[in-house]
Amino acid sequence: MTNWEEILKDRLELYGHRNWLVIADSAYPAQSRQAIETIVVDEEQTTVLEQALAILRGCKHVKPNIYTDKELNFVRDDEVPGISAYRQRLGALFKGHDVRSLPHEEIISTLDHVGEKFRVLLIKTNMRIPYTSVFLELECGYWNADAEERLRTAMRSKNDSGAPYSRRQNSSRRFWCL
């Protein structure tokens, strides 16, 4: 087991929903939020991603929501040789997962915002292809949005005061673990 794998396993013991894991390319910027911890590994990005997803599959308390840069879909092979093969490799790694694509700057801003309250582990790899960072937002592994919505509906309908139940708003997810 490599050092980054030990660090990831250690952090995942602490992490829960609302924490993030990023498997980044080599040009990913160092963000200034103290809660964004960056480690640098001299390994191939898809290898690190594959192992990180395997480690996450072993976690019962969290599961990942996967995001990629929207720009990745528009990078051309004539500009970046190998990009199509990379996208195919990601497709294989993400089999069985829903993946959302958002503009790169939006994801970076989200991480900055998340870093105000929650921790982020960023693993910076030796990847030298643009827009290849993969962002994993951790959510509760034993609860889901449908169950949360049923719970909130039940709470509103049973509220004796007649006022609707108020809950904290979370900009990145509409539910949380208890």
C-alpha positions as YAML, in Angstrom:
chain: A
units: angstrom
residues:
- id: 1
  name: MET
  ca: [0.00, 0.00, 0.00]
- id: 2
  name: THR
  ca: [1.36, 3.40, -0.94]
- id: 3
  name: ASN
  ca: [1.47, 6.41, 1.35]
- id: 4
  name: TRP
  ca: [-1.42, 8.22, -0.37]
- id: 5
  name: GLU
  ca: [-3.63, 5.15, 0.08]
- id: 6
  name: GLU
  ca: [-2.89, 5.13, 3.80]
- id: 7
  name: ILE
  ca: [-3.65, 8.86, 4.02]
- id: 8
  name: LEU
  ca: [-6.92, 8.36, 2.11]
- id: 9
  name: LYS
  ca: [-8.03, 5.49, 4.35]
- id: 10
  name: ASP
  ca: [-7.14, 7.54, 7.42]
- id: 11
  name: ARG
  ca: [-9.12, 10.55, 6.18]
- id: 12
  name: LEU
  ca: [-12.11, 8.43, 5.19]
- id: 13
  name: GLU
  ca: [-12.39, 7.24, 8.80]
- id: 14
  name: LEU
  ca: [-12.95, 10.91, 9.71]
- id: 15
  name: TYR
  ca: [-14.87, 12.03, 6.63]
- id: 16
  name: GLY
  ca: [-18.59, 11.83, 6.10]
- id: 17
  name: HIS
  ca: [-21.16, 13.44, 3.89]
- id: 18
  name: ARG
  ca: [-20.17, 16.91, 2.63]
- id: 19
  name: ASN
  ca: [-16.46, 16.08, 2.53]
- id: 20
  name: TRP
  ca: [-14.79, 15.85, -0.88]
- id: 21
  name: LEU
  ca: [-11.98, 13.89, -2.50]
- id: 22
  name: VAL
  ca: [-10.27, 15.17, -5.67]
- id: 23
  name: ILE
  ca: [-8.01, 13.14, -7.96]
- id: 24
  name: ALA
  ca: [-6.31, 15.97, -9.84]
- id: 25
  name: ASP
  ca: [-4.04, 16.54, -12.81]
- id: 26
  name: SER
  ca: [-0.58, 17.99, -12.30]
- id: 27
  name: ALA
  ca: [-1.57, 21.58, -13.12]
- id: 28
  name: TYR
  ca: [-4.42, 21.75, -10.59]
- id: 29
  name: PRO
  ca: [-3.94, 24.93, -8.52]
- id: 30
  name: ALA
  ca: [-3.10, 24.95, -4.84]
- id: 31
  name: GLN
  ca: [-6.18, 26.38, -3.18]
- id: 32
  name: SER
  ca: [-5.73, 28.64, -0.17]
- id: 33
  name: ARG
  ca: [-8.44, 27.26, 2.12]
- id: 34
  name: GLN
  ca: [-6.84, 25.54, 5.09]
- id: 35
  name: ALA
  ca: [-9.39, 22.73, 4.97]
- id: 36
  name: ILE
  ca: [-8.22, 21.72, 1.48]
- id: 37
  name: GLU
  ca: [-5.35, 19.30, 2.07]
- id: 38
  name: THR
  ca: [-3.19, 18.59, -0.98]
- id: 39
  name: ILE
  ca: [-0.85, 15.65, -1.37]
- id: 40
  name: VAL
  ca: [1.30, 15.08, -4.46]
- id: 41
  name: VAL
  ca: [1.83, 11.59, -5.87]
- id: 42
  name: ASP
  ca: [4.01, 10.62, -8.81]
- id: 43
  name: GLU
  ca: [1.48, 8.15, -10.16]
- id: 44
  name: GLU
  ca: [-0.81, 7.88, -13.15]
- id: 45
  name: GLN
  ca: [-4.15, 9.56, -12.51]
- id: 46
  name: THR
  ca: [-6.47, 6.75, -13.63]
- id: 47
  name: THR
  ca: [-4.51, 4.27, -11.49]
- id: 48
  name: VAL
  ca: [-4.97, 6.52, -8.44]
- id: 49
  name: LEU
  ca: [-8.63, 7.04, -9.32]
- id: 50
  name: GLU
  ca: [-9.24, 3.31, -9.74]
- id: 51
  name: GLN
  ca: [-7.68, 2.54, -6.36]
- id: 52
  name: ALA
  ca: [-9.52, 5.42, -4.65]
- id: 53
  name: LEU
  ca: [-12.86, 4.16, -6.01]
- id: 54
  name: ALA
  ca: [-12.00, 0.65, -4.78]
- id: 55
  name: ILE
  ca: [-11.26, 2.04, -1.30]
- id: 56
  name: LEU
  ca: [-14.53, 3.99, -1.34]
- id: 57
  name: ARG
  ca: [-16.46, 0.84, -2.33]
- id: 58
  name: GLY
  ca: [-15.22, -0.67, 0.93]
- id: 59
  name: CYS
  ca: [-16.68, 2.20, 2.96]
- id: 60
  name: LYS
  ca: [-20.14, 1.64, 4.37]
- id: 61
  name: HIS
  ca: [-20.65, 5.15, 5.75]
- id: 62
  name: VAL
  ca: [-20.04, 7.16, 2.54]
- id: 63
  name: LYS
  ca: [-20.42, 6.85, -1.22]
- id: 64
  name: PRO
  ca: [-19.25, 9.26, -3.93]
- id: 65
  name: ASN
  ca: [-21.12, 11.60, -6.22]
- id: 66
  name: ILE
  ca: [-18.76, 11.98, -9.17]
- id: 67
  name: TYR
  ca: [-18.09, 15.19, -11.08]
- id: 68
  name: THR
  ca: [-15.83, 15.90, -14.03]
- id: 69
  name: ASP
  ca: [-14.95, 19.10, -15.82]
- id: 70
  name: LYS
  ca: [-17.44, 19.91, -18.56]
- id: 71
  name: GLU
  ca: [-14.53, 21.12, -20.68]
- id: 72
  name: LEU
  ca: [-13.22, 17.53, -20.88]
- id: 73
  name: ASN
  ca: [-16.01, 16.69, -23.35]
- id: 74
  name: PHE
  ca: [-14.76, 19.38, -25.76]
- id: 75
  name: VAL
  ca: [-11.01, 18.74, -25.76]
- id: 76
  name: ARG
  ca: [-10.04, 17.34, -29.17]
- id: 77
  name: ASP
  ca: [-7.58, 14.57, -30.02]
- id: 78
  name: ASP
  ca: [-5.81, 16.78, -32.57]
- id: 79
  name: GLU
  ca: [-5.02, 19.22, -29.74]
- id: 80
  name: VAL
  ca: [-4.41, 16.65, -27.00]
- id: 81
  name: PRO
  ca: [-3.42, 13.22, -28.32]
- id: 82
  name: GLY
  ca: [-4.87, 10.46, -26.13]
- id: 83
  name: ILE
  ca: [-7.85, 12.40, -24.81]
- id: 84
  name: SER
  ca: [-10.39, 10.04, -26.42]
- id: 85
  name: ALA
  ca: [-8.67, 7.00, -24.91]
- id: 86
  name: TYR
  ca: [-8.67, 8.77, -21.54]
- id: 87
  name: ARG
  ca: [-12.42, 9.46, -21.78]
- id: 88
  name: GLN
  ca: [-13.02, 5.78, -22.61]
- id: 89
  name: ARG
  ca: [-10.93, 4.73, -19.60]
- id: 90
  name: LEU
  ca: [-12.98, 7.04, -17.37]
- id: 91
  name: GLY
  ca: [-16.18, 5.55, -18.79]
- id: 92
  name: ALA
  ca: [-15.01, 2.10, -17.74]
- id: 93
  name: LEU
  ca: [-13.99, 3.30, -14.26]
- id: 94
  name: PHE
  ca: [-17.32, 5.07, -13.76]
- id: 95
  name: LYS
  ca: [-19.48, 2.13, -14.83]
- id: 96
  name: GLY
  ca: [-22.44, 1.92, -12.46]
- id: 97
  name: HIS
  ca: [-22.00, 5.52, -11.26]
- id: 98
  name: ASP
  ca: [-23.86, 8.65, -12.26]
- id: 99
  name: VAL
  ca: [-21.40, 11.30, -13.35]
- id: 100
  name: ARG
  ca: [-22.16, 15.02, -13.61]
- id: 101
  name: SER
  ca: [-20.09, 17.43, -15.66]
- id: 102
  name: LEU
  ca: [-19.79, 21.05, -14.53]
- id: 103
  name: PRO
  ca: [-17.57, 23.91, -15.71]
- id: 104
  name: HIS
  ca: [-14.11, 23.72, -14.12]
- id: 105
  name: GLU
  ca: [-14.36, 27.14, -12.46]
- id: 106
  name: GLU
  ca: [-17.72, 26.22, -10.91]
- id: 107
  name: ILE
  ca: [-16.25, 23.08, -9.34]
- id: 108
  name: ILE
  ca: [-13.22, 24.98, -8.00]
- id: 109
  name: SER
  ca: [-15.55, 27.62, -6.51]
- id: 110
  name: THR
  ca: [-17.65, 24.87, -4.95]
- id: 111
  name: LEU
  ca: [-14.57, 23.36, -3.32]
- id: 112
  name: ASP
  ca: [-13.56, 26.77, -2.00]
- id: 113
  name: HIS
  ca: [-17.04, 27.18, -0.51]
- id: 114
  name: VAL
  ca: [-17.05, 23.64, 0.92]
- id: 115
  name: GLY
  ca: [-13.63, 24.34, 2.43]
- id: 116
  name: GLU
  ca: [-15.18, 27.01, 4.65]
- id: 117
  name: LYS
  ca: [-16.80, 24.29, 6.79]
- id: 118
  name: PHE
  ca: [-15.69, 20.87, 5.60]
- id: 119
  name: ARG
  ca: [-12.44, 19.14, 4.72]
- id: 120
  name: VAL
  ca: [-11.29, 18.23, 1.23]
- id: 121
  name: LEU
  ca: [-8.49, 15.82, 0.31]
- id: 122
  name: LEU
  ca: [-6.87, 16.62, -3.03]
- id: 123
  name: ILE
  ca: [-4.53, 14.02, -4.51]
- id: 124
  name: LYS
  ca: [-2.45, 15.67, -7.23]
- id: 125
  name: THR
  ca: [-1.15, 13.14, -9.77]
- id: 126
  name: ASN
  ca: [1.37, 13.32, -12.62]
- id: 127
  name: MET
  ca: [-1.42, 13.61, -15.26]
- id: 128
  name: ARG
  ca: [-0.59, 16.15, -17.95]
- id: 129
  name: ILE
  ca: [-3.85, 16.32, -19.88]
- id: 130
  name: PRO
  ca: [-6.10, 19.34, -19.29]
- id: 131
  name: TYR
  ca: [-9.48, 19.16, -17.56]
- id: 132
  name: THR
  ca: [-8.96, 15.62, -16.27]
- id: 133
  name: SER
  ca: [-9.41, 16.18, -12.54]
- id: 134
  name: VAL
  ca: [-12.15, 14.05, -10.98]
- id: 135
  name: PHE
  ca: [-14.16, 15.36, -8.05]
- id: 136
  name: LEU
  ca: [-15.84, 13.04, -5.56]
- id: 137
  name: GLU
  ca: [-18.41, 14.58, -3.25]
- id: 138
  name: LEU
  ca: [-19.04, 12.19, -0.38]
- id: 139
  name: GLU
  ca: [-22.59, 11.51, 0.66]
- id: 140
  name: CYS
  ca: [-24.10, 9.28, 3.28]
- id: 141
  name: GLY
  ca: [-23.72, 5.61, 2.41]
- id: 142
  name: TYR
  ca: [-26.76, 4.43, 4.34]
- id: 143
  name: TRP
  ca: [-29.30, 7.16, 3.58]
- id: 144
  name: ASN
  ca: [-30.48, 8.74, 0.35]
- id: 145
  name: ALA
  ca: [-32.35, 11.76, -0.99]
- id: 146
  name: ASP
  ca: [-35.67, 9.91, -1.31]
- id: 147
  name: ALA
  ca: [-35.54, 8.74, 2.31]
- id: 148
  name: GLU
  ca: [-34.61, 12.24, 3.46]
- id: 149
  name: GLU
  ca: [-37.52, 13.78, 1.55]
- id: 150
  name: ARG
  ca: [-39.98, 11.28, 3.09]
- id: 151
  name: LEU
  ca: [-38.60, 12.08, 6.54]
- id: 152
  name: ARG
  ca: [-38.92, 15.86, 6.01]
- id: 153
  name: THR
  ca: [-42.45, 15.46, 4.64]
- id: 154
  name: ALA
  ca: [-43.45, 13.40, 7.66]
- id: 155
  name: MET
  ca: [-41.92, 15.96, 10.01]
- id: 156
  name: ARG
  ca: [-43.79, 18.83, 8.32]
- id: 157
  name: SER
  ca: [-47.09, 16.96, 8.46]
- id: 158
  name: LYS
  ca: [-46.65, 16.15, 12.17]
- id: 159
  name: ASN
  ca: [-45.55, 19.61, 13.25]
- id: 160
  name: ASP
  ca: [-47.97, 20.60, 16.02]
- id: 161
  name: SER
  ca: [-47.35, 24.32, 15.68]
- id: 162
  name: GLY
  ca: [-48.66, 24.39, 12.13]
- id: 163
  name: ALA
  ca: [-45.50, 26.07, 10.90]
- id: 164
  name: PRO
  ca: [-43.47, 24.21, 8.32]
- id: 165
  name: TYR
  ca: [-40.41, 22.42, 9.60]
- id: 166
  name: SER
  ca: [-37.29, 24.46, 8.98]
- id: 167
  name: ARG
  ca: [-34.07, 22.79, 7.92]
- id: 168
  name: ARG
  ca: [-30.60, 24.02, 7.21]
- id: 169
  name: GLN
  ca: [-29.88, 24.55, 3.55]
- id: 170
  name: ASN
  ca: [-26.84, 22.88, 2.02]
- id: 171
  name: SER
  ca: [-25.82, 24.29, -1.34]
- id: 172
  name: SER
  ca: [-24.23, 21.08, -2.58]
- id: 173
  name: ARG
  ca: [-26.75, 18.44, -1.42]
- id: 174
  name: ARG
  ca: [-30.39, 18.46, -0.41]
- id: 175
  name: PHE
  ca: [-30.03, 15.88, 2.34]
- id: 176
  name: TRP
  ca: [-27.59, 14.82, 5.02]
- id: 177
  name: CYS
  ca: [-26.88, 11.88, 7.28]
- id: 178
  name: LEU
  ca: [-28.09, 11.79, 10.83]
...
